[in-house]
Amino acid sequence: MPTPDSATTPMLRQYHEAKEKAGDALLFFRLGDFYELFYEDAKVAAQLLGITLTGRAKGDDRIPMAGVPFHAARGYVAKLVAAGHKVAICDQMEAPGPGKTLVKREIVRLVTPGTLLDEESLEARDALYLAALAMDGDRFALALLDPSTGELRALPSGGFEAALDELARARPKEVLLPEAMQGGARAEAVLKRSGAARLEARPERAAAEAEALLKRHLGVGTLDGFGLRDPLAICACADALAYLQETQRSAAAHVVRVQVEETSSALWLDPSAVANLELFRGPDGRKQGTLLALADKTLTAAGGRLLARWLAAPLLDLDAISARHDAVDELAAASVLREEVAERLRAVLDVERLLGRLATGQGAPRDLGGLRTSLRELPGLAQRLSLCASPLLRELAPALLAPAALLELLARALADELPVGREPGFARPGYSAALDEVADLAQGGRSAIAALEAQEKSRTGIHSLKVRFNRVSGFYIEITKPNLHLVPTDYQRRSSTVGAERFVTRELAEHESKVLSAEERRAALEAELFSALVAAVLAQSAALRACAHAAAQADVLLSFSRLAADQGWVRPSVDNGEVIDIVGGRHPVVERALREAGEGPFVPNDLLLDAERRLLVLTGPNMAGKSTAMRQVALIVILAQAGSFVPAARARIGLVDRLFTRVGAADDLARGQSTFMVEMAECARILHQATARSLLVLDEVGRGTSTYDGLAIAWAVAEHLHDHVSARTLFATHYHELCDLPLTKPRAVNLTMAVTEVEGRVVFLRKLVAGGASRSYGIHVARLAGLPEPVLIRAREILANIEAHELDETGQPTLAQPATPWRRRSSQLRLFELPAAPVAQPADPARDALAEELGRLELARMTPLEALVWLDQQQKKLRRG
């Protein structure tokens, strides 16, 4: 691209100066009613937006050029940002006018995936996270900032994998990285795990500089009041805040606090668990059919976002959980109270995002009007909650009392009906005398014209005299021809018509000059008034955010209570014990899907995990309901610790600190990882990170490799969980051999899904019962899936041969040849193959002594090393004999 010096026009030189400041951003350069892009920016935009690429002549050269209408620019910017680009908005800072050869232009903001704050581009119920990652050697700290609401969170520092886990859970739109990570494998891992549209490399910031920036912005002398002491976390928070200020060209006054999160304060959900349980998104990214979609009965956007936060971070504090349950209990039992609270909440707009738009310079008078409407409803909501019995509901009441002076100011200043966007006319008549006068002039000064007309009629005695206006002639006095002899000498003729003459006076010309400049003066006065009102609102940001958060909490508690009342959910008992005892538990999403499809009632199940039942080995055929039964336990735990009632007849939940799942098959081809490698990596995470208080849901461990390898791995994983981790574990498997685990592992229990056969057809009863499965019914499931009948017939033949041990030496089934003994195996694999029948052996004292000693061994009490030592000793005895 040519340099600024080579540009031959003042406008192009101005463009190049702006482009130099914009850096790698696509520059939207305002020219009249269009935003224009030039050079490579134009080529990129034309391709992504599907707009015409034209050109602008410059000497013998032609500059590539593309443009979009000014009034429709937001949609085009959103498309470019969604594609991972940064966009710089360069606006005209003054109106074009006579004698102005070049209009002043400035970059007013940068738009990136993490700072796209246009209301039309935001999902009202989804958080918009900008993540900032700070690094010190092998230690990383992560900050999450929602520019649309001002929420700033500092997450615990730790290793790189821990940071990746948090990014995977938060799903930020953009991630700020230290420059040292740019272009490396770690940056690639961040992009993949976070799902971000864009990474932005930032120079590292000294801890002292970062701390000073935060203290200056928050207006505090120390960050200790926020619990923010880790220098690395301080750097991450400062980077996020500084980036927001730089891109929006604003002070970001809506960021009023830092929320420091501790690992011990919430149930930690493994990112795989979040995905496998479909808490917020389905496999294809859909929202429907998720736990959040079912549970979200909130009435406000802020309530919807807070509900997602509560489900993503269920509580570990028993008192806090009980307080939420008390509030839900009271609301669920009182339909009148629920409706009174709902009536108030329906009128509360998204105060958090209203503040965000106002703080970043993108607000409009209607945002102030929305704030006024919301503040009017909050005192009534506070008064109603103050009468509740639940301590938590009563505690919300004081926070809902918004600053009365601010409400009074907005009521006096804003008109009842507010214009769209930045159109004039938002101020209430009488609020500003100067503005009222200018506004009247801008509309032609009707009162002044009426007074002037009455004055001239009295002075001239011409009762038919009219003062009028049109765009060609401007203001004029019209006098019919029969009255021309009464025209005063100071009247100056302007034009003639068939029946009248038009005149102008010095006073009328002065009035016309005032009217013509009134629009510009009105715009300036309204801008001053709007800025003053915004400043008054932002001065109360902390109080307003507290009001908004309290209203959102009331909304989530109301949503939980409506679920309980409408769906028949019950209050769970959550304690500090080890027991998870669920009676009549149901999977809430599957239950609703069955009901909506008219496919009959959901079959509830009971499940008990305690000190004596730590490992539940669940077997049974495909489609019998194993996955549903396990997942519903995890969902009930999440709901209970989030403060909700649960879909069960009765539930007792011993606190769960971490929740992991290992479900399904997936690969990671970009990193060269097969399905089985991904499965093993997930298992390794669980074995290393789970504790005795964790809940594990494992489905088909070892299925990604050969039968014998898979069985060995599944058995070893189950043993390790039983002997060393001791987590409460649901272990579903098709390896029926694992049903032998309870023989040597006292805290392992077999469960299976009940199946029956009616007239040769298999019926799945969807019921958990004690014991292990004897068959998989795979061919029956294949029939349900629609496999052709010849394939099913042949499969039955092969299965019969396998079960009859009819395998040839290559392991292939055959109907003609007898089975080869070394290839024989039973229909269920065993860890130790046994001969088909006892074979008589000659007497051997040494062997008999070994057999006797082997019979006395207590294998369950031996370590692997002790067993090897014993085998070595016996082998030496046999060799000596």
PEHUPE-V775577 format. One record per run of one state. SS is the DSSP state (2 for helix, 1 for strand, 0 for the rest). FROM is the first residue (numbers start at 1). LEN is the number of residues. If there is no record, write none. Layout:
ss-><SS	SS>
from-><FROM	FROM>
len-><LEN	LEN>
This chain:
ss-><0	2	0	2	0	1	0	1	2	0	1	0	1	2	0	1	0	1	0	2	0	1	0	1	0	1	0	2	0	1	2	0	2	0	1	0	2	0	2	0	2	0	1	0	2	1	0	1	0	2	0	2	0	2	0	1	0	2	0	2	0	2	0	2	0	2	0	2	1	0	1	0	2	0	2	0	1	0	1	2	0	1	0	1	0	2	0	2	0	1	0	1	0	1	0	2	0	1	0	1	0	1	0	2	0	1	0	1	0	1	0	1	2	0	1	0	2	0	1	0	2	0	1	0	2	0	1	0	1	0	2	0	2	0	1	0	1	0	2	0	2	0	2	0	2	0>
from-><1	4	7	10	23	26	32	34	39	50	54	59	61	70	83	87	93	105	112	119	122	130	137	139	147	151	159	160	171	174	179	182	185	195	198	203	207	219	224	227	231	249	259	261	263	266	267	268	270	271	277	291	296	301	313	315	316	318	333	335	346	351	360	365	386	391	400	404	414	415	427	428	433	443	446	461	466	471	474	481	487	492	497	500	505	506	539	541	568	570	571	573	576	580	586	588	598	605	611	613	614	615	620	626	643	646	647	650	655	658	663	668	669	672	673	674	675	690	695	700	707	726	728	733	736	745	748	759	761	771	778	786	789	804	807	808	813	814	821	824	845	857	859	862	864	881>
len-><3	3	3	13	3	6	2	5	11	4	5	2	9	13	4	6	12	7	7	3	8	7	2	8	4	8	1	11	3	5	3	3	10	3	5	4	12	5	3	4	18	10	2	2	3	1	1	2	1	6	14	5	5	12	2	1	2	15	2	11	5	9	5	21	5	9	4	10	1	12	1	5	10	3	15	5	5	3	7	6	5	5	3	5	1	33	2	27	2	1	2	3	4	6	2	10	7	6	2	1	1	5	6	17	3	1	3	5	3	5	5	1	3	1	1	1	15	5	5	7	19	2	5	3	9	3	11	2	10	7	8	3	15	3	1	5	1	7	3	21	12	2	3	2	17	1>
